[in-house]
Amino acid sequence: MQKTILLTGATDGIGLATAKVLVGLGHTVLLHGRNSEKLEAVKTSLLNITKQPEQIACYVADLSDLHDVIKLANAVKLKHSSLDVLINNAGVFKTPEPITKKGLDVRFVVNTIAPYLLTKLLLPLMSKTGRVINLSSAAQAPVDIPALLGQVAITDDFSAYAQSKLAIVFWTQFLAEKYGQNSINSPAFIAVNPGSLLASKMVTEGFGIAGNDLSIGANIVSALALEDVFSNASGRYFDNDAQQFADPHPDATDKSKVDNLIFAMKNIITELTG
């Protein structure tokens, strides 16, 4: 059955590779990117896979700006009455401007807070057969809440990234527990490490290496989004390096730490968006 899938960060890396897989399978894919020209170029390239232009739609948004996140959600809701899958893939590792205009670390905003807000805004379009796939990483580190709030600067790129990627696991678990699988708006929430050091721009720029085949990540992300075997995996973390569900960083089992993260994110969202 054809599904409608929103994929963030679709203009390169794992996002682009995943878009190719999903379009090739006949699904309708809503492509998100920060640059309209790159998005249109991706759309053109995907039309070599499918001759059905209605399968592909483009949405521009800067996820470091939470107002843009709201606009993205509103734009999707305006054109679509339902959404089967949301893949929160967009991420930042290294950037020349690590602090946003609002004084927050861009890694936390793009990798953790923006996908949480986008997910919450789009839940009314989703049902218990839907899925939210959150890209985490093998790199996970204890979350410094003052750093998340912009009160403390993280000078090390890897540390900021690793914290943001554990934080997305935190709220994946939180929403899975909060909504369960019984209410109307209760998709499965699944976090995934798509594979370490894949051949994305992020890996090339961050580590100076070519990286492993992107299809490793694209295939597992697509499988988690679509295959029936994962329909009851809400709240779990899939480690594609081990090719199985696994335990994330031990902090993910600490309810107080998870609750503190959620509280901090809600305060940031309220302060910045009203």
C-alpha positions in Angstrom: 0.0 0.0 0.0 1.3 3.4 -0.9 2.2 5.6 2.1 2.7 9.3 2.5 6.1 10.0 4.1 7.7 13.2 5.3 11.5 13.0 5.2 13.6 15.8 6.7 17.1 16.5 5.5 16.4 14.9 2.1 18.9 16.8 -0.1 22.0 14.7 0.7 23.5 11.8 2.7 21.2 9.2 4.2 18.2 11.4 3.6 18.7 11.5 -0.2 19.6 7.8 -0.3 16.4 7.0 1.7 14.3 9.2 -0.6 15.5 7.2 -3.6 14.5 3.9 -1.9 11.1 5.2 -0.9 10.3 6.7 -4.2 11.4 3.6 -5.9 9.0 1.6 -3.8 6.1 3.8 -5.1 5.5 5.9 -2.0 4.6 9.6 -1.9 7.6 11.4 -0.4 7.5 14.9 1.0 11.1 16.1 0.8 12.3 18.7 3.3 15.5 20.7 2.8 16.9 24.1 3.8 17.8 25.1 0.2 15.1 25.4 -2.4 17.5 24.9 -5.4 19.0 21.7 -3.9 15.4 20.4 -3.2 14.4 21.0 -6.8 17.6 19.3 -8.1 16.8 16.3 -5.9 13.2 16.2 -7.2 14.5 16.3 -10.7 16.8 13.4 -10.0 14.0 11.4 -8.4 11.9 11.8 -11.5 14.4 9.5 -13.1 13.2 6.8 -10.7 9.5 7.5 -11.0 7.5 9.1 -13.8 4.8 10.2 -11.4 5.6 13.8 -10.3 2.7 13.7 -7.9 4.8 11.2 -5.8 7.2 14.0 -4.8 6.6 17.3 -3.0 9.2 19.8 -1.7 9.1 21.8 1.5 11.7 24.4 2.5 12.5 25.1 6.1 15.4 26.0 8.3 15.1 23.7 11.3 17.4 25.9 13.4 14.4 28.4 13.5 11.5 26.9 15.4 9.1 29.4 13.6 10.2 27.7 10.4 9.4 24.3 11.9 5.8 25.5 12.6 5.5 26.8 9.1 6.7 23.5 7.8 4.1 21.6 9.8 1.4 24.0 8.7 2.3 23.7 5.1 2.2 19.9 5.3 -1.2 20.0 7.1 -2.6 22.3 4.5 -1.9 19.9 1.6 -2.3 16.5 3.4 -5.1 15.2 5.6 -3.0 12.2 6.7 0.6 11.3 7.2 1.8 7.7 7.5 5.5 8.1 8.3 7.7 11.0 9.6 11.4 10.4 9.3 13.3 12.9 11.4 16.6 12.6 9.6 18.0 16.2 9.3 21.0 16.7 11.5 24.0 19.0 12.1 27.5 17.9 13.3 29.9 20.6 12.5 29.0 24.2 11.5 30.9 27.5 11.4 28.0 29.1 13.4 27.2 26.7 16.2 25.1 29.2 18.1 21.7 30.4 16.8 20.5 33.9 16.9 18.5 33.0 20.0 21.7 31.8 21.8 21.1 28.1 21.6 23.4 25.4 20.3 22.4 24.6 16.8 23.0 20.9 17.3 20.4 20.7 20.0 18.0 22.8 18.0 18.2 20.9 14.7 18.9 17.4 16.0 16.7 17.3 19.1 14.2 20.2 19.6 13.0 20.8 16.0 12.1 17.2 15.3 10.3 17.0 18.7 8.2 20.1 17.8 7.6 18.9 14.3 6.5 15.5 15.5 4.1 17.0 18.1 2.6 19.3 15.5 2.0 16.5 12.9 0.6 13.9 15.3 -3.0 14.9 14.4 -2.3 13.6 10.9 -1.1 10.3 12.1 -2.7 7.1 13.4 -1.7 4.0 15.3 -0.5 2.4 12.0 1.9 5.3 11.5 5.5 5.6 12.4 7.9 8.3 13.6 11.5 7.3 12.8 14.2 9.3 14.7 17.8 9.2 13.6 20.1 8.9 16.5 23.7 7.7 16.4 26.2 5.3 18.0 27.7 8.5 19.4 25.6 9.2 22.6 26.7 11.2 25.6 25.0 12.4 28.8 22.9 15.5 28.1 23.9 18.7 29.8 20.6 20.5 30.3 22.3 24.0 30.9 24.0 23.5 27.5 20.6 22.6 25.9 19.2 25.8 27.4 22.1 27.9 26.0 23.4 28.7 29.5 26.7 26.8 28.9 28.7 26.6 25.6 29.9 23.3 24.3 33.1 23.9 22.4 33.6 20.3 21.2 31.6 19.4 18.1 31.5 15.7 18.8 30.2 16.2 22.4 27.4 18.5 21.3 26.4 16.1 18.6 26.5 13.0 20.8 24.4 14.8 23.5 21.8 15.8 20.9 21.6 12.2 19.6 21.0 10.8 23.0 18.4 13.5 23.7 16.4 12.3 20.6 16.3 8.8 22.1 15.1 10.3 25.3 12.0 11.9 23.7 11.4 8.9 21.4 10.9 6.9 24.6 8.9 9.6 26.3 6.4 9.9 23.4 6.1 6.2 23.0 5.2 5.9 26.7 3.0 8.9 26.7 0.8 7.9 23.7 1.2 4.2 23.8 -0.5 2.3 21.0 -4.1 2.7 22.0 -5.2 6.3 21.3 -6.1 7.7 17.9 -2.9 9.6 17.4 -0.4 6.9 18.5 2.1 6.0 15.8 5.1 3.9 16.7 8.1 6.0 17.8 11.4 4.3 16.9 15.0 5.6 17.3 17.8 4.3 15.1 21.5 4.4 14.7 21.6 4.0 10.9 25.2 2.9 10.9 28.5 4.4 12.0 30.6 6.6 9.7 28.4 6.3 6.6 29.5 8.3 3.5 27.6 11.5 4.2 28.7 15.1 4.0 28.6 15.2 7.8 31.1 12.4 8.1 33.4 13.7 5.4 33.5 17.2 6.9 33.5 16.1 10.5 36.0 13.2 10.3 37.8 13.7 7.0 37.0 10.2 5.7 35.0 8.8 2.8 32.7 6.7 5.0 30.8 3.5 4.4 28.0 2.8 1.8 25.0 5.1 2.4 22.6 2.3 1.5 23.4 0.7 4.9 21.5 3.5 6.5 18.9 4.1 3.9 17.8 0.4 3.9 17.3 0.2 7.7 15.6 3.5 7.9 13.2 2.4 5.1 12.6 -0.9 6.7 11.8 0.6 10.1 9.4 3.0 8.4 7.6 0.4 6.4 8.0 -3.3 7.4 5.3 -5.0 9.5 7.9 -6.7 11.6 8.7 -3.4 13.3 5.1 -2.3 13.9 5.3 -3.1 17.6 8.7 -1.6 18.2 7.5 1.7 19.7 10.0 3.2 22.2 12.8 1.0 21.1 16.3 1.8 19.8 17.7 -0.1 16.8 21.5 -0.2 16.5 22.3 -0.9 12.9 25.9 -1.5 13.7 24.7 -4.6 15.6 21.8 -5.1 13.2 19.4 -5.5 16.1 17.5 -3.7 18.8 19.8 -2.7 21.6 20.0 -0.6 24.8 21.0 3.0 24.2 23.2 5.0 26.6 22.3 4.0 30.2 21.0 7.6 30.9 18.0 6.7 28.7 16.7 4.5 31.5 16.8 7.4 34.0 13.3 8.8 34.1 14.3 11.9 35.9 16.9 12.8 33.2 14.3 12.1 30.5 11.7 14.3 32.3 14.3 17.1 32.8 15.0 17.1 29.0 11.3 17.2 28.1 10.7 20.1 30.6 13.6 22.0 29.2 12.5 21.6 25.6 9.0 22.6 26.4 10.3 25.8 28.0 12.5 26.6 25.0 9.6 26.0 22.6 7.3 28.2 24.6 9.8 31.0 25.0 10.7 31.1 21.3 7.3 30.5 19.7 4.8 31.5 22.4 
